[in-house]
Amino acid sequence: MAGVAHLHEPSLLPVGRLTNTMAETTVVHLLRHGEVHNPASVLYGRLPGYHLSENGRQMAETVAKSVAGRDVTALFCSPLERAQETTAPFASTFHLDVTVDDRLIEALNIFEGVPVGDTLFRNPRHYRHMWNPLRPSWGEPYADIVRRMRGAIDTARDAARGHEAILVSHQLPIWVIRLAAEGRRLPHDPRRRQCALASLTSFSFEGDRLISVGYSEPAAALVKRPTVPGA
């Protein structure tokens, strides 16, 4: 992708902080990447080499067409291949450069590369990593995910003041920052996440104040259920 920049520094600015600036409306859309080619059905997490399937590419193109008339002025994405490939049609649609933001990356998970299914939970060798589901003990702490996603949202909001931004990320980071924004508990049942492939979770701000969170699935017709989570 042309015009790609990288962001590494974390932000401590909270979502919804109040300022004395004029209350212009800004929308930050968090887009989950499209379907991944994963014939072995493993939990791929941050592993390299996992690309969109043909269906996943169609998902990305479908969502890009669905938002083509919107006022998008900034694009950000996770450094992982599947996120960058999902972002490509948006860059073409809006004629924008893409900023790769490391804070949008998938959550770290100790079970990366392990086939997803009952065997993951029935293998005694895995039990020692499952002692604390509230943190969780098998991966990146939820509080850390919230902190980095909050920083990424703040950066995007500032870049797109009065307009809209699209951030391509992953299911768990998107879902956890939504839980935090809505004041809900971070520990959760992964089966109950409302964050389908190629879905949009949209944060609307007046100035720096979060006023609403929306959700839509423009590519729902292309989603094959059940799907394998990335983390």
C-alpha positions in Angstrom: 0.0 0.0 0.0 1.3 3.4 -0.9 1.6 6.2 1.6 1.7 4.0 4.7 3.0 5.5 8.0 3.5 3.8 11.3 2.4 4.9 14.8 4.0 3.4 17.9 3.6 5.8 20.8 0.8 5.0 23.2 -1.8 7.6 24.1 -3.2 8.0 27.6 -6.1 10.3 26.5 -9.4 8.8 27.7 -12.4 8.3 25.3 -15.0 10.9 26.1 -12.8 13.5 27.8 -14.4 17.0 27.9 -12.8 20.1 26.5 -13.8 23.7 25.8 -13.6 23.2 22.0 -16.7 23.6 19.8 -18.7 20.4 19.8 -18.2 19.3 16.2 -19.3 15.7 15.3 -16.7 13.1 14.5 -17.4 9.4 13.8 -14.7 6.7 14.3 -15.6 3.4 12.7 -13.9 0.3 14.0 -14.0 -2.3 11.2 -13.2 -5.9 11.8 -11.2 -7.5 9.0 -12.8 -9.9 6.5 -12.7 -13.7 6.5 -9.3 -15.3 6.7 -8.0 -18.3 4.7 -7.5 -20.7 7.6 -8.0 -24.3 6.4 -6.6 -25.8 9.6 -9.0 -23.8 11.8 -6.3 -22.6 14.1 -6.3 -19.6 16.5 -4.0 -17.5 14.4 -3.7 -14.4 16.6 -0.7 -12.4 15.7 0.9 -15.1 13.6 2.2 -13.9 10.2 1.0 -15.3 6.9 -2.7 -15.3 7.5 -4.4 -13.5 4.5 -7.9 -12.8 3.5 -9.8 -15.6 1.6 -11.5 -14.7 -1.6 -14.7 -14.3 0.3 -12.9 -12.1 2.8 -11.8 -9.8 0.0 -15.3 -9.6 -1.3 -16.4 -8.7 2.2 -14.0 -5.8 2.3 -15.1 -4.6 -1.1 -18.8 -4.8 -0.1 -18.3 -2.7 3.0 -16.2 -0.1 1.1 -19.0 0.2 -1.4 -21.6 0.6 1.4 -19.7 3.6 3.0 -18.5 5.1 -0.3 -20.8 8.2 0.2 -19.6 8.9 3.7 -17.3 11.7 4.8 -14.2 9.5 5.5 -11.0 11.5 5.7 -8.6 9.2 7.6 -7.8 5.5 7.4 -5.9 3.5 10.0 -5.2 -0.3 10.3 -3.5 -3.0 12.3 -0.1 -4.2 11.0 -1.3 -7.7 10.3 -1.8 -8.8 6.7 -5.5 -9.5 7.0 -6.2 -6.0 8.3 -4.1 -4.3 5.6 -5.8 -6.3 2.9 -9.2 -5.3 4.3 -8.2 -1.7 4.2 -7.1 -1.7 0.6 -10.5 -1.1 -1.1 -11.2 1.8 1.3 -7.9 3.5 0.3 -9.0 3.2 -3.3 -12.6 4.3 -2.6 -11.6 7.5 -0.7 -8.2 8.1 -2.3 -6.5 8.2 1.1 -3.2 7.0 2.4 -3.3 4.4 5.2 -1.6 4.8 8.6 -0.6 1.5 10.2 -1.2 1.8 13.9 0.4 -0.9 16.0 -2.2 -0.3 18.7 -4.9 -1.8 16.5 -3.2 -5.2 16.4 -4.9 -8.5 17.5 -4.7 -9.4 21.2 -1.8 -11.5 22.3 -2.8 -15.1 23.0 -0.7 -18.0 24.3 -2.7 -20.5 22.2 -1.7 -19.0 18.9 -1.4 -21.8 16.3 -3.5 -24.2 18.3 -6.6 -25.7 16.5 -9.8 -24.2 17.8 -12.4 -26.6 19.2 -13.1 -28.8 22.2 -9.5 -30.1 22.2 -8.1 -26.7 23.1 -10.1 -26.8 26.4 -9.8 -30.5 27.1 -6.0 -30.7 26.8 -4.5 -30.9 30.3 -1.4 -29.1 29.2 -3.5 -26.0 28.6 -5.1 -25.8 32.0 -2.2 -24.0 33.6 -2.9 -21.0 31.4 -6.6 -20.9 32.3 -6.4 -20.0 36.0 -7.8 -16.5 35.7 -10.5 -15.7 33.0 -11.0 -12.2 34.4 -7.5 -11.0 33.4 -7.3 -13.2 31.2 -4.4 -15.4 32.2 -3.9 -16.9 28.7 -3.4 -13.6 26.9 -3.1 -9.8 26.9 -4.9 -8.3 29.8 -8.2 -6.7 28.9 -7.2 -3.4 30.6 -4.1 -3.2 28.4 -6.2 -3.7 25.2 -8.6 -0.9 26.3 -5.7 1.4 26.9 -4.1 0.9 23.5 -7.4 1.0 21.6 -8.5 4.1 23.4 -5.3 5.8 22.3 -5.8 4.7 18.7 -9.4 6.1 18.8 -8.2 9.4 20.2 -5.6 9.7 17.4 -8.1 8.9 14.7 -10.7 11.3 16.2 -8.1 14.1 16.2 -7.1 13.3 12.6 -10.7 13.4 11.3 -12.2 16.3 13.3 -15.6 17.0 12.0 -15.5 14.1 9.6 -15.2 10.3 9.8 -12.3 7.8 10.2 -12.1 4.1 9.6 -9.8 1.9 11.8 -9.4 -1.8 10.7 -8.7 -4.0 13.7 -9.7 -7.4 15.1 -12.7 -8.9 17.0 -11.4 -9.0 20.6 -9.9 -5.4 20.7 -13.0 -4.0 19.1 -15.3 -5.8 21.4 -13.4 -5.0 24.6 -13.1 -1.2 23.8 -16.9 -1.2 23.2 -17.5 -2.9 26.5 -15.4 -0.2 28.2 -17.0 2.6 26.4 -20.5 1.4 27.4 -19.4 0.9 31.0 -19.8 -2.9 30.9 -17.6 -5.5 32.6 -14.6 -6.5 30.4 -14.6 -10.3 31.2 -17.1 -11.9 28.8 -18.1 -15.1 27.0 -16.4 -15.0 23.5 -19.5 -16.6 22.0 -21.6 -13.5 22.9 -19.4 -10.9 21.1 -21.3 -8.7 18.7 -18.5 -8.2 16.3 -19.0 -10.3 13.1 -16.5 -10.4 10.3 -16.4 -7.1 8.3 -18.7 -5.5 10.8 -18.6 -1.8 11.8 -18.6 -0.6 15.4 -19.1 3.2 15.2 -18.1 5.7 17.9 -19.7 9.1 17.5 -18.3 12.1 19.3 -19.3 15.7 19.9 -15.9 17.3 20.3 -14.1 14.8 22.5 -17.2 13.5 24.2 -18.5 10.1 23.2 -22.2 10.4 22.6 -23.1 7.0 21.0 -21.9 3.6 19.9 -23.5 2.0 16.8 -23.1 -1.4 15.1 -23.8 -2.6 11.6 -23.0 -5.6 9.4 -22.9 -4.4 5.7 -21.4 -7.8 4.6 -23.6 -10.0 6.7 -24.8 -12.0 3.6 -21.2 -13.2 3.1 -20.5 -14.3 6.6 -20.4 -18.1 7.1 -21.2 -19.2 10.6 -19.7 -20.5 12.8 -16.4 -18.6 12.3 -13.0 -19.2 13.9 -12.0 -16.3 16.2 -8.5 -14.8 15.8 -8.0 -14.5 19.6 
